[in-house]
């Protein structure tokens, strides 16, 4: 919800708690899937998922040479998911003036919605429906949401990161490269093409 990218799978039937490990091959194939879904439906959500996922790959999974790393561990500091979850007070302090609204949107509660009073950020409503609840138009709410996400991402960057599996595997890089090319084909975003070309040249060279 904050930094993009897909966790490996859900550990419950509600699709609430992820197994926090993130794999390159999952994210590559899901990019292809969401690109196809956006081409068919033009739903803004699918476009946003593509943008958030490619931003995650660029930030967390790309080597200086343009190769893609294999995985991010689920654990940091010996606890599964610690990098990604939030205590109520820390969340509110980080978000600031719109804390009530964002806590409602991400279902963040005082007692925590997960283990050890931690909160996993998750959504039960789409942006348009939620904006109506607070008598905002979708554009106004989207701007507030983006600002809050950036604050949370900046704060999260201060934490100890999960372990990185920095193997660069040709087959998994191929899956991510295809996902990027499929995404560029439907979105025509220059930054996606640039990331794809860097990787293609890395593989070829």
C-alpha contacts under 8 A as a table, 3 or more apart, distances in Angstrom:
res1	aa1	res2	aa2	distance
1	X	4	X	6.10
1	X	121	X	6.54
1	X	122	X	6.90
2	X	149	X	5.45
2	X	150	X	7.69
2	X	152	X	6.94
2	X	153	X	6.12
3	X	52	X	7.01
3	X	55	X	7.96
3	X	56	X	6.16
3	X	153	X	6.46
4	X	49	X	7.43
4	X	52	X	4.59
4	X	53	X	4.95
4	X	54	X	7.98
4	X	55	X	7.04
4	X	56	X	5.33
5	X	22	X	7.42
5	X	27	X	6.55
5	X	52	X	6.72
5	X	53	X	4.49
5	X	54	X	7.72
5	X	56	X	5.60
5	X	57	X	7.28
6	X	22	X	6.16
6	X	23	X	7.90
6	X	26	X	7.28
6	X	27	X	6.04
6	X	53	X	7.50
7	X	10	X	7.79
7	X	18	X	6.17
7	X	19	X	6.28
7	X	20	X	5.22
7	X	21	X	5.51
7	X	22	X	4.57
7	X	23	X	7.24
8	X	18	X	7.26
8	X	19	X	6.00
8	X	20	X	6.65
8	X	21	X	5.58
8	X	22	X	5.32
8	X	23	X	6.31
8	X	26	X	6.99
9	X	18	X	5.74
9	X	19	X	5.58
9	X	20	X	7.89
10	X	13	X	7.54
10	X	15	X	5.31
10	X	16	X	6.78
10	X	17	X	5.70
10	X	18	X	4.16
10	X	19	X	5.73
11	X	15	X	7.30
11	X	16	X	7.82
11	X	17	X	5.81
11	X	18	X	5.69
11	X	19	X	6.05
12	X	15	X	5.82
12	X	16	X	6.55
12	X	17	X	6.30
12	X	18	X	7.90
13	X	16	X	7.72
14	X	17	X	7.97
15	X	18	X	7.17
16	X	120	X	7.93
16	X	122	X	7.05
17	X	120	X	7.11
19	X	74	X	6.67
19	X	81	X	7.80
20	X	73	X	7.25
20	X	74	X	4.36
20	X	75	X	7.57
20	X	80	X	7.01
20	X	81	X	5.55
21	X	71	X	7.19
21	X	72	X	5.67
21	X	73	X	4.76
21	X	74	X	3.97
21	X	75	X	7.74
22	X	26	X	7.75
22	X	27	X	7.90
22	X	71	X	5.54
22	X	72	X	5.14
22	X	73	X	6.76
22	X	74	X	7.33
23	X	26	X	5.52
23	X	27	X	6.57
23	X	70	X	6.16
23	X	71	X	4.48
23	X	72	X	6.65
24	X	27	X	5.31
24	X	28	X	6.14
24	X	61	X	7.74
24	X	68	X	7.57
24	X	69	X	7.00
24	X	70	X	5.25
24	X	71	X	5.80
24	X	172	X	6.51
24	X	173	X	7.72
24	X	176	X	6.92
25	X	28	X	5.10
25	X	29	X	6.22
25	X	70	X	7.77
25	X	172	X	5.29
25	X	173	X	7.75
25	X	175	X	6.09
25	X	176	X	6.57
26	X	29	X	5.43
26	X	30	X	6.07
27	X	30	X	5.06
27	X	31	X	6.10
27	X	53	X	7.28
27	X	176	X	7.03
28	X	31	X	5.26
28	X	32	X	6.70
28	X	172	X	7.90
28	X	175	X	5.20
28	X	176	X	3.79
28	X	177	X	7.18
28	X	178	X	7.14
28	X	179	X	4.89
28	X	180	X	7.44
29	X	32	X	5.20
29	X	33	X	6.35
29	X	175	X	6.22
29	X	176	X	6.85
29	X	178	X	7.97
29	X	179	X	5.97
30	X	33	X	4.85
30	X	34	X	6.04
30	X	179	X	7.30
31	X	34	X	5.22
31	X	35	X	6.01
31	X	50	X	6.09
31	X	53	X	7.41
31	X	176	X	7.81
31	X	179	X	4.74
31	X	180	X	6.82
31	X	182	X	7.50
31	X	183	X	6.58
32	X	35	X	5.12
32	X	36	X	6.30
32	X	178	X	7.00
32	X	179	X	4.38
32	X	180	X	7.42
32	X	182	X	5.57
32	X	183	X	6.58
33	X	36	X	5.23
33	X	37	X	6.19
34	X	37	X	4.81
34	X	38	X	5.97
34	X	46	X	5.86
34	X	47	X	7.67
34	X	49	X	7.42
34	X	50	X	6.62
34	X	183	X	7.93
35	X	38	X	5.17
35	X	39	X	6.14
35	X	46	X	7.49
35	X	47	X	7.66
35	X	50	X	7.13
35	X	179	X	7.93
35	X	182	X	6.03
35	X	183	X	5.05
35	X	186	X	6.42
36	X	39	X	5.08
36	X	40	X	6.33
36	X	182	X	7.70
37	X	40	X	5.23
37	X	41	X	6.07
37	X	42	X	7.63
37	X	46	X	6.94
38	X	41	X	5.14
38	X	42	X	4.63
38	X	43	X	5.93
38	X	44	X	7.87
38	X	46	X	5.52
38	X	47	X	6.33
38	X	186	X	7.54
39	X	42	X	5.84
39	X	186	X	6.15
42	X	46	X	7.53
42	X	47	X	7.66
43	X	46	X	5.64
43	X	47	X	6.87
44	X	47	X	5.12
44	X	48	X	6.22
45	X	48	X	5.07
45	X	49	X	6.24
46	X	49	X	5.09
46	X	50	X	6.39
47	X	50	X	5.22
47	X	51	X	6.33
47	X	187	X	7.70
48	X	51	X	5.05
48	X	52	X	6.01
49	X	52	X	5.15
49	X	53	X	5.95
50	X	53	X	5.18
50	X	54	X	6.12
50	X	183	X	6.98
51	X	54	X	5.34
51	X	55	X	6.14
52	X	55	X	5.11
52	X	56	X	6.21
53	X	56	X	5.03
53	X	57	X	6.26
54	X	57	X	5.03
54	X	58	X	6.10
54	X	180	X	7.58
54	X	192	X	7.06
55	X	58	X	5.13
55	X	59	X	6.07
56	X	59	X	5.15
56	X	60	X	5.70
56	X	61	X	7.26
57	X	60	X	5.44
57	X	61	X	4.78
57	X	62	X	6.30
57	X	68	X	7.88
58	X	61	X	6.07
58	X	62	X	5.45
58	X	195	X	7.34
59	X	62	X	6.72
61	X	68	X	5.48
61	X	69	X	5.04
61	X	70	X	7.47
61	X	71	X	7.56
62	X	65	X	8.00
62	X	66	X	5.94
62	X	67	X	5.76
62	X	68	X	4.60
62	X	69	X	6.06
63	X	66	X	5.24
63	X	67	X	5.18
63	X	68	X	6.02
63	X	69	X	6.81
64	X	67	X	7.46
65	X	198	X	7.87
65	X	202	X	6.64
66	X	195	X	7.64
66	X	198	X	5.27
66	X	199	X	4.83
66	X	202	X	5.81
67	X	168	X	6.28
67	X	173	X	7.17
67	X	199	X	5.57
67	X	202	X	6.24
67	X	203	X	7.39
68	X	168	X	5.84
68	X	169	X	7.88
68	X	173	X	5.94
68	X	199	X	7.53
69	X	164	X	7.84
69	X	165	X	6.49
69	X	166	X	4.74
69	X	167	X	5.58
69	X	168	X	5.08
69	X	169	X	7.68
70	X	164	X	7.94
70	X	165	X	5.55
70	X	166	X	5.93
70	X	167	X	5.60
70	X	168	X	6.09
70	X	169	X	7.03
70	X	172	X	7.40
71	X	164	X	6.08
71	X	165	X	5.03
71	X	166	X	7.22
72	X	162	X	6.22
72	X	163	X	5.86
72	X	164	X	4.71
72	X	165	X	6.10
73	X	76	X	7.65
73	X	162	X	5.36
73	X	163	X	5.08
73	X	164	X	6.22
73	X	165	X	7.45
74	X	80	X	5.36
74	X	81	X	5.69
74	X	162	X	6.50
74	X	163	X	7.93
75	X	78	X	5.80
75	X	79	X	5.11
75	X	80	X	4.10
75	X	81	X	5.69
75	X	82	X	6.79
75	X	83	X	7.74
75	X	162	X	5.57
75	X	163	X	7.19
76	X	79	X	5.55
76	X	80	X	6.53
76	X	81	X	7.05
76	X	82	X	6.02
76	X	83	X	6.29
76	X	160	X	6.58
76	X	161	X	6.09
76	X	162	X	4.49
76	X	163	X	6.80
77	X	82	X	7.50
77	X	160	X	7.13
77	X	162	X	7.89
79	X	82	X	5.62
81	X	84	X	5.46
81	X	85	X	6.39
82	X	85	X	5.62
83	X	156	X	7.16
83	X	159	X	6.55
83	X	160	X	6.98
83	X	161	X	6.31
83	X	162	X	6.83
84	X	120	X	7.40
84	X	156	X	7.65
85	X	118	X	5.96
85	X	119	X	5.48
85	X	120	X	5.13
85	X	121	X	7.09
86	X	90	X	6.67
86	X	91	X	6.01
86	X	118	X	5.33
86	X	119	X	5.02
86	X	120	X	6.74
86	X	121	X	7.85
87	X	90	X	5.45
87	X	91	X	6.20
87	X	110	X	7.85
87	X	112	X	6.90
87	X	117	X	6.47
87	X	118	X	4.90
87	X	119	X	6.02
88	X	91	X	5.28
88	X	92	X	6.32
88	X	108	X	6.41
88	X	109	X	6.07
88	X	110	X	5.26
88	X	111	X	7.63
88	X	112	X	6.85
88	X	118	X	7.39
88	X	119	X	7.12
89	X	92	X	5.19
89	X	93	X	6.05
89	X	110	X	7.69
90	X	93	X	5.19
90	X	94	X	6.05
91	X	94	X	5.24
91	X	95	X	6.22
91	X	99	X	7.68
91	X	103	X	7.86
91	X	152	X	7.62
92	X	95	X	5.30
92	X	96	X	5.96
92	X	99	X	4.96
92	X	100	X	7.67
92	X	103	X	7.39
93	X	96	X	5.34
93	X	99	X	7.61
94	X	151	X	6.42
94	X	152	X	6.31
94	X	155	X	7.12
95	X	98	X	6.43
95	X	99	X	5.46
95	X	102	X	7.67
95	X	148	X	5.48
95	X	151	X	6.38
95	X	152	X	6.86
96	X	99	X	5.44
97	X	100	X	7.98
98	X	101	X	5.45
98	X	102	X	6.17
98	X	144	X	7.89
99	X	102	X	5.18
99	X	103	X	5.80
100	X	103	X	5.24
100	X	104	X	6.21
101	X	104	X	5.15
101	X	105	X	6.20
102	X	105	X	4.83
102	X	106	X	6.01
102	X	145	X	7.52
102	X	148	X	7.74
103	X	106	X	5.31
103	X	107	X	5.58
103	X	108	X	4.68
103	X	109	X	7.03
104	X	107	X	5.02
104	X	108	X	6.47
105	X	108	X	7.89
105	X	122	X	7.89
105	X	123	X	6.19
105	X	124	X	7.66
105	X	125	X	7.67
105	X	130	X	7.39
106	X	121	X	4.99
106	X	122	X	4.98
106	X	123	X	5.28
106	X	124	X	8.00
107	X	113	X	7.79
107	X	119	X	7.97
107	X	121	X	6.56
107	X	122	X	6.36
107	X	123	X	6.87
108	X	112	X	6.72
108	X	113	X	6.92
108	X	119	X	5.75
108	X	120	X	7.49
108	X	121	X	6.73
109	X	112	X	5.15
109	X	113	X	6.50
109	X	119	X	7.13
110	X	117	X	7.63
111	X	117	X	5.29
111	X	118	X	7.81
112	X	115	X	7.22
112	X	116	X	7.39
112	X	117	X	4.03
112	X	118	X	4.76
112	X	119	X	4.81
113	X	117	X	6.87
113	X	118	X	6.47
113	X	119	X	4.95
113	X	120	X	6.66
114	X	117	X	6.28
114	X	118	X	5.41
114	X	119	X	5.48
114	X	120	X	6.47
115	X	118	X	5.69
115	X	119	X	7.84
123	X	126	X	7.51
125	X	129	X	6.31
125	X	130	X	5.96
126	X	129	X	5.58
126	X	130	X	6.20
127	X	130	X	5.17
127	X	131	X	5.97
127	X	138	X	6.67
127	X	141	X	7.42
127	X	142	X	7.23
128	X	131	X	5.21
128	X	132	X	6.58
128	X	137	X	7.53
128	X	138	X	5.26
129	X	132	X	5.41
129	X	133	X	6.84
130	X	133	X	5.22
130	X	134	X	7.01
131	X	134	X	5.39
131	X	135	X	6.16
131	X	136	X	5.01
131	X	137	X	5.98
131	X	138	X	5.76
131	X	141	X	5.82
132	X	135	X	4.72
132	X	136	X	5.74
132	X	137	X	6.81
132	X	138	X	7.92
133	X	136	X	7.66
136	X	140	X	6.12
136	X	141	X	6.17
137	X	140	X	5.45
137	X	141	X	6.40
138	X	141	X	5.22
138	X	142	X	5.98
139	X	142	X	5.04
139	X	143	X	6.28
140	X	143	X	5.34
140	X	144	X	6.49
141	X	144	X	5.09
141	X	145	X	6.02
142	X	145	X	5.00
142	X	146	X	6.03
143	X	146	X	5.15
143	X	147	X	6.18
144	X	147	X	5.17
144	X	148	X	6.17
145	X	148	X	5.09
145	X	149	X	6.10
146	X	149	X	5.08
146	X	150	X	6.22
147	X	150	X	5.20
147	X	151	X	6.36
148	X	151	X	5.12
148	X	152	X	6.21
149	X	152	X	5.08
149	X	153	X	5.99
150	X	153	X	5.01
150	X	154	X	6.07
151	X	154	X	5.16
151	X	155	X	6.20
152	X	155	X	5.06
152	X	156	X	5.95
153	X	156	X	5.02
153	X	157	X	6.19
154	X	157	X	5.26
154	X	158	X	7.25
155	X	158	X	5.68
155	X	159	X	7.71
156	X	159	X	5.54
157	X	160	X	7.85
157	X	161	X	7.83
168	X	172	X	7.94
168	X	173	X	7.24
169	X	172	X	5.50
169	X	173	X	6.02
170	X	173	X	5.09
170	X	174	X	6.11
170	X	203	X	7.27
171	X	174	X	5.03
171	X	175	X	6.54
172	X	175	X	5.08
172	X	176	X	6.42
173	X	176	X	5.15
173	X	177	X	5.97
173	X	199	X	7.84
174	X	177	X	4.99
174	X	178	X	6.13
175	X	178	X	5.22
175	X	179	X	6.27
176	X	179	X	4.92
176	X	180	X	6.21
177	X	180	X	5.12
177	X	181	X	6.20
177	X	196	X	5.77
177	X	199	X	6.98
177	X	200	X	7.20
178	X	181	X	5.07
178	X	182	X	6.02
179	X	182	X	5.16
179	X	183	X	6.09
180	X	183	X	4.96
180	X	184	X	6.08
180	X	192	X	6.28
180	X	193	X	7.26
180	X	195	X	7.76
180	X	196	X	5.88
181	X	184	X	5.07
181	X	185	X	6.13
181	X	192	X	7.79
181	X	193	X	7.03
181	X	196	X	6.58
182	X	185	X	5.15
182	X	186	X	6.79
183	X	186	X	5.52
183	X	187	X	6.05
183	X	188	X	7.77
183	X	192	X	7.43
184	X	187	X	5.11
184	X	188	X	4.79
184	X	189	X	5.94
184	X	190	X	7.80
184	X	192	X	5.91
184	X	193	X	6.04
185	X	188	X	5.85
188	X	192	X	7.90
188	X	193	X	7.83
189	X	192	X	5.58
189	X	193	X	6.71
190	X	193	X	5.15
190	X	194	X	6.14
191	X	194	X	5.01
191	X	195	X	6.24
192	X	195	X	5.22
192	X	196	X	6.23
193	X	196	X	5.03
193	X	197	X	6.04
194	X	197	X	5.19
194	X	198	X	6.17
195	X	198	X	5.27
195	X	199	X	6.36
196	X	199	X	5.21
196	X	200	X	6.09
197	X	200	X	4.94
197	X	201	X	6.06
198	X	201	X	5.33
198	X	202	X	6.16
199	X	202	X	4.93
199	X	203	X	6.17
200	X	203	X	5.18
200	X	204	X	6.11
201	X	204	X	5.07
201	X	205	X	5.85
202	X	205	X	5.28
